[in-house]
Amino acid sequence: MNPTSTSLTRRRFLRASGLSLALPMLPSLAGSARAAAETEAAAEATRLCYVYVPNGVNMKHWRPEGEGADFTFNRSTKSLEPFRDSMRFITGLEHREAYIHNDGAGDHARAHASFLTAARPHKTSGADIHVGVSADQLVAQQIGSQTRLPSLELSCDGVRTSGECDSGYSCAYQYNLAWADEQTPVAPESNPRLVFERLFGEGSHGERAANFARRQTKQESVIDFLRDEAEFLNRSLGSDDRRKVDEYLTGIREIETRIEKTERFGMPVDPDYATPAGIPDSYREHIRLMMDVMALALASNTTRVSTLMLAHDGSNRSFKEIEIGDGHHDLSHHKKDEERLEKIAKIDTFYCEQLAYLLATMKSHQFGNQTTLLDNTLLVYGSGLCDGDRHNHDDLPIIFAGGGAKGIKNGTHQRLAASTPMANLHLELINRMGVAKDEFGDSTSQFPLA
């Protein structure tokens, strides 16, 4: 046999369909049994993904009819029917920390801030923000060292970490799902091109590895120069100035650590996928580009934790793709007006169609162990409000999908006792991601997900 025929690179087998990143790293192709073992382990790894939609839904057309396995999809969720066996509707979840209590108006900010933290945000528009670490970041902080990126935060909306938004609450609460700790939001990226280049490098397919290597070499040269200069300067400084230089050197060492981590994982995967041009005019296209990039990142094991915010809670976006010129937030205060409720149902349908696109994309990523990305992902889709007019934080519209390779049997409408903390679901997923926790937020027990 020609020796070159068994030392082919994976790139020869890439396909534009997105299956490129899911091709198993066979020893005969990679020339390395270790690479094959790492790829197999990556295929079996569990991923965690959250997708947020704003302003609640029109439950009349969203909630499925029937319970258990004997349920039928409603009008707004009809596009999800092909994925019946891979998903479940969950009824009865609540975020009690999002209610008014003594804080007055601001339900949109509280809905958003508590969605992944199960904690009550401190009402402020200043720098003294305080809420809680989010479920995704709790997981990322424990398992993030196993992948190139600990987590990936995405948005199809603006990016804000300060200023006043909803009724005296900081914009940080309303524009960020992920929180590294009680005071530190993890800002998402909304430009699909910048996300893609961060993940896979600059340039076209076939050019990215060389571009990445050049950038890495340049970074290392700059870091070496800055460290040497700072250490030389440090010898002749007073104690206060030395402290400042030490802080500067600590920052340099953190950058070095990131570079070393990049070197440990080698060159990024080079998917046969065109680099996005930027943020498209079409909202639908923007959402789907971000979903593509998220699926690529998860399938390639670049990260195992990701969040996607389709819009911030309180968003007043209009939907020209479905001929709705009214703002979503304005419509959500429907006061039981049938025309407004009908438009909300159409918006709900639009968002569910995007979820169907994501599920189809994840299902198309086939791993060598005959499972798919969806089978190996724990995905939650939902909103921190039920009805935008009532601003209620119980009976939340929540869908869980995936986990088929992890022993989870879906294809059901799971009705819980009223006011079950959503923190229970977070706690279950945290533990399924390999992070042992007895409680999270206002949880009362782990969620019955089987």
Secondary structure, DSSP 8 states (H G I E B T S, - for coil): --GGGGS--GGGG--TTTGGGGS---HHHHS-HHHHHHHHHHHH--EEEEEE--SB--HHHHS-EEEBTEEE--GGGGGGGGGGGGEEEEEEEE-GGGS-TTS-S-HHHHHHHHTTT-S-----SSS-------HHHHHHHHHGGGSSSS-EEEESS---SSSB-STT-BHHHHH---EEETTEE---B--HHHHHHHHH-SSSTTTHHHHHHHHHHHHHHHHHHHHHHHHHHHTT--HHHHHHHHHHHHHHHHHHHHHHHHHHH-S----SS----SS-S-HHHHHHHHHHHHHHHHHTTS-SEEEEESS-TT----BGGGTB-S-HHHHH--TT-HHHHHHHHHHHHHHHHHHHHHHHHHHH-B-TTS-BTTTTEEEEEE-S-SBTTTT--SS--EEEEE-GGGT----EEEEEEEEEEHHHHHHHHHHHTT---S--TT--S-----
